Amino acid sequence: MYERSSVADLAETLRSELDRYSVGGKLPSSRSLVERFRVSPVTVSRALAQLAAEGLVVTRPGAGVFRAQPRTATPAAGDTSWQQLALSAEGPGEVVPRTVDASGVLVSLAVPPPGVIELNGGYLHPSLQPERAMAAALARAGRRPGAWSRPPTEGLPELRDWFAREIGGQVTAADVLVTAGGQSALTTALRALAPPGAPILVESPTYPGLLAIARASGCRPVPVPADAEGVRAELLAAAFEATGARVFVCQPLFQNPTGAVLAAERRAQVLRIARAAGAFVVEDDYARALAHEDAGPLPPTLAAADPDGVVVHVRSLTKVTSPSLRVGALAARGPVLERLRAIQVVDSFFVPRPLQEAALELVGAPAWPRHLRAVAAELRHRREVLAGAVLRELPGLTPARLPTGGFQLWARLPDGSDEAAFVAAALRVGVAVTPGRPYFCAEPPGPYVRMSFAAVAGPDGLTEAVRRLAALGQIA
């Protein structure tokens, strides 16, 4: 049984038994609950914490857990209908809708119901995360002198230096800002580089979180088609000329969702085209640490080949570790760095020092390269398992390519398929897949789905998921 479903089951049982105790009465000890329900102490602790959050019990350290005083009746809700007008009213000169659609992001963050196989996840399954190494790093970090003091707003010098070495080229620690993960870095970059109402060029398809950031910032994402070798350079040049855009956001390595790697000759073209347009290239290098065992030598970052400050580089430790280790980096050269720094300080002051110290401990430990090798081997194996099962059981589902990095398959449904209906039917048989529509900022060229092979407990879950999808009979 999944841990989260065990917690929910135990919490429901304890909730139903609360009437056995008077107000202020003491509940059984955690040890007795562990023995009675044959669950782990962590499960008991989380179930009790859930009841405490609901106001049903009170926890008193050293004394135990007690039934709480019943809450008084909830007061009548106020009238919030006025907000519809306030939130939709346009200001002078406002040309971009003010609504923000985060559905494309939430689909990879939502926790599916118990028993649903999670092919829509955006992070490594806990069994692939370096939990013991992270716990040890956090413990060591907490003992460092000054670990709880205020860090430099730009980030710890040692961590900035580590990121600079990872990025390569002429990038130094002085060019790096530590951020609260990749999403935060992208948000800061777009706010720094594009005013509200401005066009932003993006690959098509692209990461829905980027589209959400652009629209939340009041910008207008403009699609530039890509193929098996990445963004098409001639269309990128045409898009710059037609729109007057000053920003292009791309994922040159293991692009999300397609898995494409920008071809060597196009890398130079992208930088040359952007430089001629007087524009920035935001390089989202989210998947460099997610290369598969058979990926071969990786191309250098675009930032490493950029002497003129065209590239604003984004990367993060989150994807290859844990969704809660939100530590990333922005790297830029020239005057733009000061604007990036100012926006980050205004938004969040700084990344908490204990988290930065823990990240430093983690990447400097002997367990770090072992973790990267283990992830590379497991992702390759899972990719082969999922792709093989799809080819056998779902021949009508056409993967764009077999990626050698990242953790998703991007596949086209048969022409005429109802993408939304397929996603809904899959969920009814216990498989959560991601619809393709949120990856396009304009009309999509066809129906697609994205299937992640990293968020499932193991390879057996992948084959079972495909078996359930095949049983739907909707893809022949």
C-alpha positions in Angstrom: 0.0 0.0 0.0 1.2 3.5 -0.8 2.3 5.5 2.3 -0.1 8.3 1.6 -3.1 5.9 1.3 -2.0 4.3 4.6 -2.0 7.7 6.3 -5.4 8.5 4.9 -6.9 5.1 6.0 -5.5 5.4 9.5 -6.6 9.0 9.9 -10.1 8.0 8.8 -10.2 5.2 11.4 -9.0 7.4 14.2 -11.5 10.1 13.2 -14.3 7.6 13.4 -13.2 6.5 16.9 -12.9 10.0 18.5 -16.4 9.7 20.1 -14.9 7.1 22.4 -13.0 9.8 24.2 -14.3 12.8 26.2 -13.1 16.3 25.3 -9.6 16.5 26.7 -9.3 12.7 26.9 -6.0 11.2 26.0 -5.8 9.0 22.8 -3.6 5.8 22.8 0.1 6.3 22.5 1.8 6.2 19.1 3.5 3.0 20.0 0.2 1.3 20.7 -1.2 2.6 17.5 1.8 1.2 15.6 1.3 -2.2 17.2 -2.5 -2.2 16.7 -2.6 -1.1 13.1 0.7 -2.6 12.0 1.9 0.6 10.3 5.1 2.5 10.6 5.7 5.3 13.3 5.9 7.8 10.4 2.4 6.8 9.3 1.0 7.2 12.8 2.7 10.6 13.1 1.3 11.9 9.8 -2.2 10.6 10.6 -2.2 12.3 13.9 -0.8 15.5 12.3 -3.7 15.4 9.9 -6.2 15.2 12.7 -4.5 18.0 14.5 -4.7 20.2 11.3 -8.4 19.5 11.2 -8.7 20.7 14.8 -9.9 17.3 16.1 -6.9 16.6 18.4 -4.3 18.5 20.3 -0.7 17.3 20.5 1.2 18.1 23.7 4.9 17.2 23.4 5.9 14.8 26.2 2.3 14.3 27.3 0.5 12.7 24.3 -2.4 13.4 22.0 -5.8 14.6 23.3 -9.3 15.1 21.9 -9.8 18.8 21.1 -12.6 21.1 22.1 -15.2 21.0 19.4 -15.2 24.0 17.1 -17.9 26.5 17.3 -20.3 26.9 14.3 -18.7 28.4 11.2 -19.9 32.0 10.6 -21.8 32.7 7.5 -19.6 33.3 4.5 -19.3 36.9 3.2 -20.2 38.0 -0.3 -17.1 37.8 -2.5 -18.9 38.3 -5.8 -17.6 41.8 -6.2 -14.1 40.3 -6.9 -15.2 39.1 -10.3 -15.5 42.7 -11.5 -12.3 43.8 -9.7 -10.2 41.0 -11.1 -11.5 41.4 -14.7 -11.4 45.1 -15.0 -8.8 46.3 -17.5 -6.4 49.1 -16.8 -5.4 51.9 -19.3 -3.6 50.4 -22.2 -3.9 46.8 -20.9 -3.9 44.4 -23.8 -3.2 41.0 -22.2 -5.9 39.1 -20.3 -5.4 39.2 -16.5 -6.5 35.6 -15.9 -3.8 33.0 -15.1 -4.2 29.4 -16.1 -2.0 27.1 -14.1 -3.8 23.9 -15.1 -0.8 22.7 -17.1 1.4 23.0 -14.1 -1.0 21.6 -11.6 -1.5 18.4 -13.6 2.0 17.4 -12.7 1.8 18.5 -9.1 -1.6 17.0 -8.1 -1.5 13.8 -6.0 -3.6 11.2 -7.7 -6.0 9.1 -5.7 -4.8 5.8 -4.2 -4.4 3.1 -6.8 -3.8 5.4 -9.7 -0.6 4.9 -11.6 1.1 8.2 -11.9 2.2 8.7 -15.5 1.7 12.4 -15.2 4.2 13.1 -12.5 6.9 15.8 -12.9 9.4 14.5 -10.3 11.4 11.4 -9.4 9.5 8.7 -7.4 10.7 8.7 -3.8 12.5 5.4 -4.4 14.7 7.2 -6.9 15.3 10.3 -4.7 18.6 10.4 -2.7 16.6 10.6 0.5 19.3 9.2 2.9 22.0 11.4 1.3 19.7 14.5 1.5 18.9 13.7 5.2 22.6 13.4 6.0 23.4 16.6 4.1 20.7 18.5 5.9 21.9 17.2 9.3 25.5 18.2 8.5 24.3 21.6 7.1 22.4 22.3 10.3 25.6 21.9 12.3 27.7 24.3 10.2 28.6 27.6 11.9 26.2 30.3 10.9 23.9 27.9 9.2 20.8 29.8 10.3 22.2 33.2 9.7 21.2 35.4 6.8 23.0 34.4 3.6 24.3 36.8 0.9 21.3 37.8 -1.3 23.1 36.4 -4.4 23.6 33.0 -2.6 26.5 31.3 -0.9 29.8 31.9 -2.7 30.7 28.2 -2.7 27.3 27.2 -4.2 27.5 29.9 -6.8 31.0 28.6 -7.7 29.7 25.0 -8.0 26.9 26.1 -10.4 29.4 28.2 -12.4 31.6 25.1 -12.9 28.6 23.0 -13.9 27.5 25.6 -16.5 31.0 25.9 -18.0 32.6 28.3 -20.4 33.5 31.7 -19.1 30.8 31.7 -16.5 32.1 32.5 -13.0 30.6 32.6 -9.5 30.1 36.3 -9.9 27.7 35.7 -12.8 25.5 33.3 -10.8 22.4 34.0 -8.6 21.1 31.1 -6.4 17.3 30.8 -6.8 14.5 28.9 -5.2 14.4 26.3 -8.0 14.0 26.5 -11.7 10.4 27.8 -11.8 11.4 30.8 -9.7 14.5 31.4 -11.9 12.3 31.4 -15.0 9.9 33.8 -13.4 12.6 36.2 -12.5 14.2 36.0 -16.0 10.9 36.8 -17.8 10.1 39.6 -15.5 13.5 41.1 -16.0 13.6 40.7 -19.8 10.1 41.4 -21.0 7.7 44.2 -20.1 3.9 43.4 -19.8 2.3 43.1 -23.2 5.6 42.1 -24.9 5.8 39.0 -27.1 8.0 36.1 -25.9 9.2 33.5 -28.4 8.9 29.9 -27.1 9.4 26.4 -28.6 6.3 24.7 -29.8 5.4 22.5 -27.9 6.9 23.7 -24.7 6.8 23.4 -20.9 3.3 24.6 -19.6 5.0 26.2 -16.6 6.8 28.6 -18.9 3.5 29.5 -20.6 1.9 30.1 -17.2 4.8 32.4 -16.2 4.6 34.4 -19.4 0.9 34.9 -19.1 1.0 35.7 -15.4 3.6 38.3 -16.2 1.3 39.9 -18.8 3.4 38.7 -21.7 2.3 37.1 -24.9 3.9 33.7 -25.8 4.5 33.2 -29.5 5.2 29.7 -30.7 8.2 28.8 -32.9 7.8 25.3 -34.3 10.5 22.7 -33.5 11.4 19.3 -35.1 13.5 16.3 -34.1 16.6 18.6 -34.0 15.1 21.3 -31.9 13.8 24.7 -32.8 13.8 25.5 -36.5 16.3 28.4 -37.0 14.7 29.9 -40.1 11.4 30.1 -38.3 13.0 31.6 -35.2 14.6 34.4 -37.4 11.2 35.0 -39.0 9.5 35.2 -35.6 11.9 37.8 -34.3 11.4 39.9 -37.4 7.6 39.6 -37.4 7.0 40.2 -33.7 9.9 42.4 -32.6 10.4 40.1 -29.6 13.5 40.5 -27.4 13.3 37.1 -25.6 13.4 33.5 -26.8 13.0 30.7 -24.2 14.3 27.3 -25.0 15.3 23.9 -23.6 18.2 22.9 -25.9 18.8 19.6 -24.0 16.1 16.9 -23.7 13.3 19.4 -24.4 10.1 19.0 -22.4 7.9 17.4 -23.7 9.5 16.1 -26.9 12.9 15.0 -25.6 14.7 16.7 -28.6 18.3 17.9 -28.4 19.2 21.0 -30.3 21.5 20.1 -33.2 25.0 21.4 -33.1 24.7 23.6 -36.2 21.4 25.1 -34.8 23.0 26.0 -31.5 25.3 28.5 -33.2 22.4 29.7 -35.4 20.2 30.4 -32.4 22.8 32.5 -30.7 23.6 34.4 -34.0 19.9 35.1 -34.8 19.2 36.3 -31.2 22.3 38.5 -31.3 21.3 40.1 -34.6 17.8 40.7 -33.2 19.2 42.4 -30.0 17.4 39.7 -28.0 18.1 37.4 -25.1 18.0 33.6 -25.1 16.8 32.1 -21.8 18.3 28.6 -21.7 16.3 26.3 -19.4 18.8 23.5 -18.8 16.5 21.6 -16.5 17.4 18.0 -17.6 21.2 17.9 -17.8 21.4 15.8 -14.7 18.7 13.5 -16.1 20.7 12.1 -19.0 20.2 8.4 -19.5 23.0 5.8 -19.3 23.2 5.6 -23.1 23.1 9.4 -23.8 26.7 9.7 -24.7 28.7 12.9 -24.3 26.4 15.9 -23.7 26.7 19.1 -25.7 28.0 22.1 -23.7 25.5 24.7 -22.5 24.6 27.5 -24.8 25.9 29.8 -22.0 29.3 28.2 -22.4 29.5 29.3 -26.1 28.2 32.8 -25.5 30.8 35.6 -25.1 28.3 38.5 -25.6 25.9 38.0 -22.8 23.0 36.8 -25.0 22.2 33.8 -22.9 20.5 33.9 -19.5 21.0 30.4 -18.1 18.6 28.6 -15.8 19.2 25.3 -14.0 18.0 23.5 -10.9 18.9 20.7 -8.5 15.2 19.9 -7.9 14.4 17.5 -10.8 17.2 15.1 -9.9 16.7 15.2 -6.2 13.4 16.0 -4.6 10.5 18.5 -5.3 11.3 20.0 -1.9 15.0 20.7 -2.5 14.1 24.0 -4.3 17.6 25.2 -5.1 18.5 26.5 -8.6 20.6 29.1 -10.4 20.4 32.0 -12.8 23.5 32.9 -14.7 24.0 36.0 -16.8 26.7 38.4 -17.9 26.5 42.1 -18.3 24.1 44.8 -17.1 21.1 42.3 -17.1 22.6 40.5 -14.1 21.9 43.6 -11.9 18.2 43.6 -13.0 17.9 39.9 -12.3 19.4 40.4 -8.9 17.1 43.3 -8.1 13.9 41.5 -9.1 14.9 38.4 -7.1 15.6 40.4 -4.0 12.3 42.3 -4.2 10.4 39.0 -4.7 12.0 36.7 -2.1 15.0 38.4 -0.4 17.1 35.2 -0.6 17.0 31.4 -0.6 17.0 30.1 3.0 20.6 29.5 4.1 20.0 26.0 5.6 18.7 24.8 2.2 21.7 26.3 0.4 24.1 24.7 2.9 22.3 21.3 2.5 22.6 21.6 -1.3 26.4 22.2 -0.9 26.8 19.2 1.4 24.8 17.0 -1.0 26.7 17.8 -4.2 30.0 17.6 -2.4 29.4 14.2 -0.9 30.6 10.8 -2.4 27.0 9.8 -2.6 26.3 12.4 -5.2 28.0 10.9 -8.3 26.7 7.5 -7.2 23.1 8.9 -7.2 23.6 10.4 -10.7 24.8 7.1 -12.1 21.9 5.2 -10.5 19.3 7.7 -11.9 20.9 7.5 -15.3 20.7 3.7 -15.3 17.2 3.5 -13.9 15.8 6.1 -16.3 17.2 4.3 -19.3 15.6 1.0 -18.1 12.3 2.6 -17.4 12.3 4.3 -20.8 12.9 1.0 -22.5 10.2 -0.7 -20.5 7.5 2.0 -21.2 8.4 2.4 -24.9 8.5 -1.4 -25.4 5.1 -1.8 -23.7 3.6 1.0 -25.8 4.9 -0.4 -29.1 3.5 -3.9 -28.2 0.2 -2.9 -26.7 -0.7 0.5 -28.2 0.6 0.5 -31.7 -1.6 3.4 -32.6 0.2 5.7 -30.1 3.2 7.1 -31.9 6.1 8.4 -29.7 7.9 11.4 -31.2 11.2 9.8 -30.3 12.9 7.6 -27.7 14.7 10.3 -25.6 18.1 9.8 -24.1 17.4 12.2 -21.3 14.5 13.5 -19.2 11.7 11.3 -18.0 8.8 11.4 -20.4 7.5 10.0 -23.7 5.7 12.4 -25.9 3.3 10.5 -28.1 0.7 11.4 -30.7 -2.8 9.9 -30.6 -4.4 8.7 -33.8 -5.8 11.5 -36.0 -9.3 12.3 -35.0 -8.9 11.2 -31.4 -10.4 13.1 -28.6 -7.5 13.9 -26.4 -9.5 15.0 -23.4 -11.8 12.0 -23.6 -8.8 9.7 -23.7 -7.2 11.3 -20.6 -10.5 11.0 -18.7 -11.0 7.4 -19.7 -7.4 6.6 -18.7 -8.1 8.1 -15.2 -11.2 5.9 -14.9 -9.1 2.8 -15.3 -6.5 4.0 -12.9 -3.9 5.7 -15.1 -3.1 9.4 -14.9 -1.6 10.8 -18.2 -0.9 14.4 -19.2 -2.9 15.9 -22.1 -0.9 17.5 -24.8 -3.0 20.7 -25.2 -1.4 22.7 -22.4 2.0 22.4 -24.1 0.9 24.5 -27.0 0.3 28.3 -26.8 -1.6 28.2 -30.0 -3.7 25.6 -31.8 -2.0 22.2 -31.6 -1.2 20.3 -34.8 -2.9 17.2 -33.4 -3.8 15.2 -30.2 -0.9 14.3 -27.9 -0.3 12.8 -24.5 2.8 12.9 -22.3 3.7 9.9 -20.2 6.3 10.1 -17.4 8.3 7.1 -16.5 10.0 8.6 -13.4 7.1 9.1 -10.9 6.0 5.4 -10.8 7.2 3.1 -8.0 8.9 0.7 -10.5 9.0 -0.7 -14.0 6.1 -3.1 -13.2 3.9 -0.1 -12.8 4.7 1.1 -16.3 3.7 -2.2 -17.9 0.5 -2.4 -15.8 -0.4 1.2 -16.8 0.0 0.3 -20.5 -2.0 -2.8 -20.1 -4.9 -0.8 -18.6 -4.7 1.8 -21.4 -4.8 -1.0 -24.0 -7.9 -2.5 -22.3 -9.7 0.8 -23.1 -9.7 -0.2 -26.8 -9.5 3.5 -27.9 -6.1 3.2 -29.6 -5.6 0.6 -32.2 
